């Protein structure tokens, strides 16, 4: 059996082992594959099993391959695969759920705390001599924010949204949740399920943890930002397409939104003309919330489990049943 990984570098830049997969067949690992049909089809060759993280398996790609029987998405989100065409062709598509829950929740809070305290900027100021030359025993160059008693709005309440809510409540934040499916068991005095407009109106910080669907595309836009509190902060560790970036940039530059922190953008790698690059008070990180070694190890282990289940005739984590 031939097995191909189309873009293995981000999952495994050298600190993990492919042995758990290679023992099942002849494995070829491409660090990267150009995002065009010709190169992707060539890289797949006559493989039965294909793995992809972000390399798109469009209908055109799939229809130009005849050997593929199993596609493993090396991520939780699987919108890079045309799952409907795959189903028509009898190709099983699997994903890896929940591997990065704690990592992304931790990173979300790290972004929020950075916006509250500007730790990096203050450390830079100290190393630049500002404390050595200070008159007083301390100084701060930007307002410092205490979270206790403030309100966090969480859009999307899967495993990551739930984990963020749990940690945020430890800091004393009240939680407003908007999600497709309410989960009454999570409702407490400090965690309520609300309609989207109520979340926008009453949140001091809004954190995005929902999938990218047609209904959520561009959910952070000028119209919805206008409903928010002046000075609101926005965090996105989910999908770049949830935000209309020019609208958020305008809101940051006007001060309506006092700060934003995004780990994802609409086009990745980021384009030089992305309006958030020059927006005020905008933290941008290069899609790393998912990437601690511990999380990547879980991802690879579940990927191996998915392959073993497929070979045994009882596939798991199938997204195109």
C-alpha positions as CSV (number, residue, x, y, z in Angstrom):
1,X,0.0,0.0,0.0
2,X,1.3,3.4,-0.9
3,X,0.9,6.3,1.5
4,X,1.5,10.0,0.7
5,X,1.7,13.0,3.0
6,X,1.2,16.1,1.0
7,X,2.4,18.7,3.6
8,X,4.1,17.1,6.5
9,X,6.5,19.8,7.6
10,X,4.1,21.8,9.9
11,X,3.0,18.7,11.7
12,X,6.4,17.2,11.9
13,X,9.4,19.5,11.3
14,X,11.6,16.8,12.6
15,X,10.7,16.3,16.2
16,X,8.2,13.5,15.7
17,X,8.3,10.1,14.0
18,X,6.3,8.9,11.0
19,X,7.1,5.3,11.9
20,X,3.5,4.7,13.2
21,X,2.3,5.3,9.7
22,X,5.2,4.0,7.6
23,X,4.9,0.5,9.1
24,X,1.7,0.1,7.2
25,X,3.0,0.8,3.7
26,X,5.4,2.6,1.4
27,X,5.4,6.2,2.8
28,X,6.4,9.3,0.9
29,X,6.4,12.5,2.9
30,X,6.3,15.8,1.0
31,X,7.2,18.7,3.2
32,X,5.1,20.9,1.1
33,X,3.1,20.6,-2.1
34,X,2.2,23.7,-4.3
35,X,-1.5,24.5,-4.2
36,X,-2.3,23.7,-7.8
37,X,-4.1,20.7,-9.2
38,X,-1.2,19.5,-11.4
39,X,1.3,19.4,-8.6
40,X,-1.1,17.9,-6.1
41,X,-2.2,15.1,-8.5
42,X,1.5,14.4,-9.3
43,X,2.4,14.2,-5.6
44,X,-0.5,11.8,-4.9
45,X,0.5,9.5,-7.7
46,X,-1.0,6.1,-7.3
47,X,-1.3,6.3,-3.5
48,X,-4.2,4.6,-1.7
49,X,-3.8,6.7,1.4
50,X,-3.3,10.5,1.3
51,X,-2.7,12.9,4.2
52,X,-3.2,16.6,4.0
53,X,-3.1,19.4,6.5
54,X,-3.8,22.5,4.3
55,X,-3.1,21.2,0.8
56,X,-6.6,21.4,-0.9
57,X,-8.1,18.2,-2.2
58,X,-10.7,19.9,-4.5
59,X,-13.2,18.1,-6.7
60,X,-10.8,18.6,-9.6
61,X,-7.9,17.0,-7.7
62,X,-10.0,14.0,-6.5
63,X,-11.5,13.4,-10.0
64,X,-8.0,13.2,-11.4
65,X,-7.0,10.4,-9.0
66,X,-8.2,6.9,-9.3
67,X,-6.2,5.1,-6.6
68,X,-7.2,7.1,-3.5
69,X,-9.4,5.2,-1.0
70,X,-8.6,7.1,2.2
71,X,-7.9,10.7,3.0
72,X,-6.7,11.7,6.4
73,X,-6.9,15.4,7.3
74,X,-4.1,16.3,9.7
75,X,-6.3,18.7,11.5
76,X,-9.8,19.1,13.0
77,X,-11.2,21.4,10.3
78,X,-11.6,19.6,7.0
79,X,-12.9,22.3,4.6
80,X,-9.9,21.8,2.4
81,X,-11.4,18.6,1.2
82,X,-14.4,18.3,-1.1
83,X,-16.1,15.8,1.1
84,X,-19.1,15.4,-1.1
85,X,-17.1,14.5,-4.1
86,X,-15.0,12.2,-2.0
87,X,-18.2,10.4,-0.8
88,X,-19.4,10.1,-4.3
89,X,-16.1,8.4,-5.2
90,X,-16.2,6.1,-2.2
91,X,-13.3,7.8,-0.5
92,X,-13.3,7.8,3.3
93,X,-12.3,11.2,4.8
94,X,-11.2,11.4,8.4
95,X,-10.1,14.2,10.7
96,X,-8.5,14.5,14.1
97,X,-10.9,16.1,16.7
98,X,-10.0,17.6,20.0
99,X,-6.2,17.1,19.9
100,X,-5.4,20.8,20.5
101,X,-8.2,21.8,22.9
102,X,-5.9,22.7,25.8
103,X,-3.3,24.2,23.7
104,X,-5.7,26.6,21.9
105,X,-7.5,27.5,25.1
106,X,-4.1,28.3,26.7
107,X,-3.1,30.4,23.8
108,X,-6.4,32.2,23.8
109,X,-5.9,33.3,27.4
110,X,-2.2,34.2,26.6
111,X,-3.5,36.6,24.0
112,X,-6.0,38.1,26.3
113,X,-3.5,38.5,29.1
114,X,-1.1,40.2,26.7
115,X,-3.7,42.7,25.7
116,X,-4.4,43.4,29.4
117,X,-0.8,43.9,30.4
118,X,1.3,44.4,27.3
119,X,4.0,42.3,28.9
120,X,6.2,42.3,25.8
121,X,6.1,46.0,25.4
122,X,6.9,46.6,29.1
123,X,9.8,44.2,29.0
124,X,11.1,45.9,25.9
125,X,10.9,49.3,27.6
126,X,12.9,47.9,30.6
127,X,15.6,46.5,28.4
128,X,15.6,49.8,26.6
129,X,16.6,51.6,29.8
130,X,13.3,53.1,30.8
131,X,13.3,51.6,34.3
132,X,17.0,52.4,34.9
133,X,16.1,56.0,34.1
134,X,12.8,56.1,35.9
135,X,12.1,58.5,38.8
136,X,9.5,56.2,40.5
137,X,9.8,52.6,41.6
138,X,7.5,51.5,38.8
139,X,5.9,52.7,35.6
140,X,3.5,51.5,33.0
141,X,3.2,52.7,29.4
142,X,-0.4,51.6,28.8
143,X,-3.5,51.0,31.0
144,X,-3.4,47.7,32.9
145,X,-6.7,45.8,33.0
146,X,-8.1,43.5,35.6
147,X,-10.4,40.8,34.2
148,X,-12.4,39.9,37.3
149,X,-16.0,41.1,37.0
150,X,-15.8,41.7,33.2
151,X,-17.6,39.7,30.6
152,X,-16.3,37.4,27.9
153,X,-18.4,36.5,24.9
154,X,-17.6,33.1,23.4
155,X,-18.9,32.4,19.9
156,X,-18.9,28.6,19.4
157,X,-18.9,26.1,22.3
158,X,-17.2,23.0,21.2
159,X,-14.4,21.5,23.3
160,X,-12.2,24.6,22.8
161,X,-14.9,27.1,23.7
162,X,-15.8,25.1,26.7
163,X,-12.1,25.0,27.9
164,X,-11.7,28.7,27.4
165,X,-14.9,29.3,29.4
166,X,-13.6,27.1,32.2
167,X,-10.2,28.9,32.4
168,X,-11.8,32.4,32.0
169,X,-14.1,31.9,34.9
170,X,-11.0,31.2,37.1
171,X,-9.9,34.7,36.3
172,X,-13.3,36.0,37.5
173,X,-14.8,36.6,34.1
174,X,-18.5,36.2,33.5
175,X,-19.3,34.2,30.3
176,X,-21.8,34.7,27.6
177,X,-22.0,31.9,25.0
178,X,-23.6,31.9,21.6
179,X,-23.7,28.5,19.9
180,X,-25.9,26.4,17.6
181,X,-26.7,23.9,20.3
182,X,-27.2,25.0,23.9
183,X,-25.7,22.9,26.6
184,X,-27.8,23.4,29.7
185,X,-25.3,21.5,31.9
186,X,-22.8,24.4,31.5
187,X,-25.2,27.1,32.6
188,X,-24.3,28.7,35.9
189,X,-24.5,32.1,37.5
190,X,-21.4,33.1,35.6
191,X,-22.0,31.3,32.3
192,X,-25.2,32.0,30.2
193,X,-26.3,31.0,26.7
194,X,-27.6,34.1,24.8
195,X,-28.5,35.3,21.4
196,X,-25.7,36.8,19.3
197,X,-26.9,40.4,19.6
198,X,-26.9,40.2,23.4
199,X,-23.4,38.8,23.3
200,X,-22.2,41.6,21.1
201,X,-23.9,44.2,23.2
202,X,-22.7,43.1,26.6
203,X,-19.2,41.6,26.2
204,X,-16.0,43.3,27.1
205,X,-14.0,40.8,25.2
206,X,-15.2,38.5,22.4
207,X,-13.4,35.2,21.6
208,X,-14.2,33.2,18.4
209,X,-14.3,29.4,18.6
210,X,-16.8,28.5,16.0
211,X,-16.3,26.6,12.7
212,X,-16.2,28.5,9.4
213,X,-19.6,28.0,7.8
214,X,-21.6,30.2,5.4
215,X,-23.5,31.4,8.4
216,X,-20.4,32.4,10.3
217,X,-18.3,33.8,7.4
218,X,-17.5,37.4,8.2
219,X,-19.4,37.4,11.5
220,X,-17.1,40.1,12.8
221,X,-18.1,43.0,10.4
222,X,-18.9,46.7,10.6
223,X,-22.6,46.0,11.3
224,X,-21.9,43.7,14.2
225,X,-19.0,45.8,15.6
226,X,-21.4,48.7,15.8
227,X,-23.4,46.7,18.3
228,X,-20.4,46.1,20.6
229,X,-19.3,48.1,23.6
230,X,-16.8,50.9,22.9
231,X,-13.4,49.6,23.7
232,X,-14.2,45.9,23.2
233,X,-11.4,43.4,22.6
234,X,-11.6,40.7,20.0
235,X,-9.7,37.4,19.9
236,X,-9.7,34.9,17.0
237,X,-7.9,31.5,17.3
238,X,-10.5,29.7,15.1
239,X,-10.6,30.6,11.4
240,X,-9.5,33.8,9.6
241,X,-12.7,34.0,7.5
242,X,-14.8,34.7,10.6
243,X,-13.5,38.3,10.4
244,X,-14.0,40.9,7.7
245,X,-10.4,42.2,8.2
246,X,-10.8,45.6,6.7
247,X,-13.8,46.2,9.0
248,X,-11.9,45.2,12.1
249,X,-8.9,47.3,11.0
250,X,-11.2,50.3,10.6
251,X,-12.6,49.7,14.1
252,X,-9.2,49.3,15.6
253,X,-8.0,52.5,14.0
254,X,-11.0,54.5,15.2
255,X,-10.8,53.1,18.7
256,X,-14.2,51.4,18.7
257,X,-12.3,48.1,19.2
258,X,-9.5,48.8,21.7
259,X,-7.5,45.7,20.8
260,X,-7.5,42.6,18.8
261,X,-5.4,39.4,18.8
262,X,-5.6,37.0,15.9
263,X,-3.8,33.7,15.3
264,X,-5.5,33.2,12.0
265,X,-6.1,35.3,8.9
266,X,-8.2,35.0,5.8
267,X,-5.3,34.0,3.6
268,X,-2.3,32.0,5.0
269,X,0.6,32.6,4.7
270,X,-0.5,36.2,5.3
271,X,-0.6,38.6,2.4
272,X,1.4,41.8,2.5
273,X,-1.7,43.9,1.9
274,X,-3.7,42.5,4.8
275,X,-5.2,45.5,6.5
276,X,-4.6,44.2,10.0
277,X,-0.8,44.5,9.5
278,X,-1.1,48.3,9.9
279,X,-4.0,48.5,12.3
280,X,-3.6,49.9,15.8
281,X,-3.4,47.6,18.8
282,X,-3.5,44.4,16.8
283,X,-1.5,41.3,17.9
284,X,-0.9,38.9,15.1
285,X,0.6,35.4,15.5
286,X,1.3,32.9,12.7
287,X,-1.3,30.3,13.3
288,X,0.6,28.6,16.2
289,X,-2.1,28.0,18.9
290,X,-2.4,24.4,17.8
291,X,1.3,23.7,17.5
292,X,2.9,22.7,20.9
293,X,4.7,19.3,20.6
294,X,2.3,17.8,23.0
295,X,-0.7,18.7,20.8
296,X,1.1,17.6,17.6
297,X,1.9,14.2,19.2
298,X,-1.7,13.7,20.0
299,X,-2.6,14.6,16.4
300,X,-0.2,12.1,15.0
301,X,-1.3,9.4,17.4
302,X,-5.0,9.8,16.4
303,X,-3.9,9.9,12.8
304,X,-2.4,6.5,13.3
305,X,-5.5,5.2,15.1
306,X,-7.6,6.4,12.2
307,X,-5.4,4.5,9.7
308,X,-5.5,1.3,11.8
309,X,-9.3,1.5,12.1
310,X,-9.6,2.0,8.3
311,X,-7.4,-1.0,7.6
312,X,-9.4,-3.1,10.0
313,X,-12.6,-2.2,8.2
314,X,-14.1,-0.1,11.0
315,X,-13.1,3.5,10.2
316,X,-13.4,6.2,12.9
317,X,-13.6,10.0,12.9
318,X,-15.2,9.9,9.4
319,X,-16.5,13.3,8.3
320,X,-18.3,12.2,5.1
321,X,-20.5,9.4,6.2
